[in-house]
Amino acid sequence: METLAFFVFAVIALVSSALVVGQRNPMYSVMLLIVSFGALSGLYVLLDAPFIAVTQIIIYAGAIMVLFLFVVMLLNAGRELPPGDPAAAMAGPTGRRLGAVLSALFGIQILWALSNVGIGWMQEGVDESISSVRSIGRSLFTDYAFAFEVTSILILVAMVGAVVLARKER
């Protein structure tokens, strides 16, 4: 049953991720990315990582995607540039060749990484200090409280900066 669920989530994640790249409308891309994040969260649940699964939904599918939607709507981005536009030059044969080379390099890197990883890492026991939500929360708010607060201030400054840069001059 878990194998079937894994393949279902994996296929949903792969198809929706491929469709994110293939969409001409940026709003559809953002919505498909949310579907991909949901499938990834399901894969985390199957790996017995409930904290990461919930974090995936709350942080990425919630906050980050709302930010992406805000940016797409703020920029009023329409569809892709028409083929005759000089700015769309990379969509031609040069862009396709570059994409093919980068895809081949990525495939080689994935194969190399998979060849260097042993199968035994999946059968090993999970350290309770890593998988326990209580220990992660305690560590986050005691040992890493300063870094947590600095990150939240950095995100707030970035949002204010984006609003200031995007506003129209009167």
N, C-alpha and C positions, 0 to 999 in steps of 0.2 A: 504494500500500500504506500509506504514511504517512497519507494522508487517511482511509482506512478505520479505521486505528488511532485517529486523532484523534477521529473520530465515535463510535467504540465507547467510548473513555475518557470523552468528553464526556457521552454518554448515561448511562453508569454513574454519573458524578459528579452529574449533574442529578437523576436518579431517586433515588439514595440520599440526596442532600441534601433532596429534597422529602419523602421518607419519614421522615427524621430529625425533621422538624417535625411530621409527621402521626401519629407513633406515640403511643399512650397509655402504653405501658410504657417507662420511662426506660432500662432495660437494652437494649431493642431499638434505641432511639435512639442509644445509645453505640456499639453494634455497627455500625449503619448508617453512623455517622460515620467509623468506621475504614475501611469500604468506600469512602466518599467520599474520604478522604485517600489511599487506595491509587490510586484513579483519577486524582487530582490529581498524584500522583507519576508515573504513566504519562505524563500530559501534559507534565510537566517533562522527562522523558526524550526525548519527541518534539521538544522545543524545544532539544535539545542542552545541557541543564543537569543533568548527572548528579549534581553535588554537591548541588544543591537537591533533587533527587529523593530521594537517600539521606537527606538531612537531614529531609525531609518524613516519611519512613518511621520513622527512628530517633527524632526528637524528637516529632513530633505523634502518629503512629499508635502509637508505643511509649510514651514517657514521659508525655505529656499525657493520652492516653486511659487509661492505667493510673491516673493521678490522678483522672480523671473517674469511672472505675469505682469507685475507692476511695471517693469522695465519695458516689456514688449508693448504694453498699452501706452506707456508714457512716450515712447519713441514713435508710436503709431506706425510701426513697421508693417508694410503691406506684403505683397508677394515678392518673389525674387526679381532681380533686374531682368529686363527683356534681353534676348540673345544679342541684339545689335549694340547694346550699351557697352562703351569701352571699359567700364568698371567690372563688367562680367567676363573679362577676357580669360580668367582662370577656369571658367566653366567649359572652355573649349578643349581641344586635344592636349594642350599643355597641362591643364589642370587634371585631366583624366590620367595622363602618364604619371604625374606627380602622385596622385591618389593611389595608383596601382603600385608604385614603388614603395610608398609608405605602408600600404596594406601588406605587401610581401615582407617588408622588414618587421612589421608587427607580428605576422604569422610565424616568422623565424624565431622571434623573441619568445613567443608563447610556447613553441615546440621546445626550445632550449630550456625554458623554465620548467616545463612539465617533465623533461628528461632528467632534470637534476633533483626533482622532488620524489622522495620515496613514498610508497603506498602506506607505510606504517604510521604516518602522521595522522591518519584518520582513525586508526584503532586505538591510539593512545588515550588515556584518561584525561578528562578536562580538569584543569586546576580549578578548584572551587573558588579561589580568590579572584579568578578572572571572570567566572561565569555568574557569580553572585551579585545581584543588583545592589544589595546592601553594602557589600565591600567596595563596589565601584563608586557608589554614592558617597560613602564615608571617605574614600581616598580622594575623590574629586573635590569635596568641600572642606577637606582638612589639608592634605598635602599639596593640592594644586589649586587652592582657593584664589591665590593671587593671579595665576595664569588664567583662570576661569573669568575673573572680573576684568582683567585687561582685555581679554578677547571680546567680552560683551561691550566694553567701551569702544574698542576698535570697530566693531560692527555698527555701533550707533554713529560714530564719526563718519564711517563710509556711507551710511544712509543719508545723513545730513549733507555730506558732500555731493552725493548723487542728485539730491533735490536742488541744491544750489546750482550745480552745473546744468541741470535740465530746465530750470526756469527761464522764461522768456524775458528779455529786457524790455522795459517800457519806455 
